[in-house]
C-alpha cells in the first residue's frame, strides 16, 4: 500500500493536493509549483508531514 503525500501552499498554508507516493523513506521534502485556489495564482507547494 502506498502512502499519500499532502502538498500545502507556501503563501497561504492551505492543503490543496494529495499525491500518492511509493517511496516513503525519502528525507527530502517534495516541492512543486501548482495552482492554489485560495491565492488564485501559481505558487510553490511543499510536502507536509
N, C-alpha and C positions, 0 to 999 in steps of 0.2 A: 504494500500500500504506500502510495506516495504522499508526502506531506504537502501542505498548502503554504504558500508564501504570500503574505499580505503586504501590499505596497501602499504607503501613505505619502501624501503631498508634503514637500518641504516648506511651502509657503503657509498654507492654512492648516495642515495637520490632519485633514480628513483622509479616511481609509477608503480608497476608491476601487482598488483592483485586488483580485485573488488569483494567483497564478500557481498551477500545480508544478511541483519540482521533484526530481528523483534524488538529487544529491543533498542530503540534509547535514552532511559532515563539513560543509564549507564554512570557513570562518569569515570570509569576505562578504560584506553586505552588498546586495544587488542594487544598482542604481540605473534608472532608465527615465527618459523624458516621455511623459504621457499627458493626455488631456485631462484636466481637472474640471469637473462640473461646477464646483464651488467657486473657483477662481476665474472660470471661463477663459482659460488660457493653457498653453502647453508649458508644464513645469516639471521639474525633476521630482521623481518619486523614489523613495528608499524603502528597502525591505524592513519591516518591523519584526520584532521578536515575538 
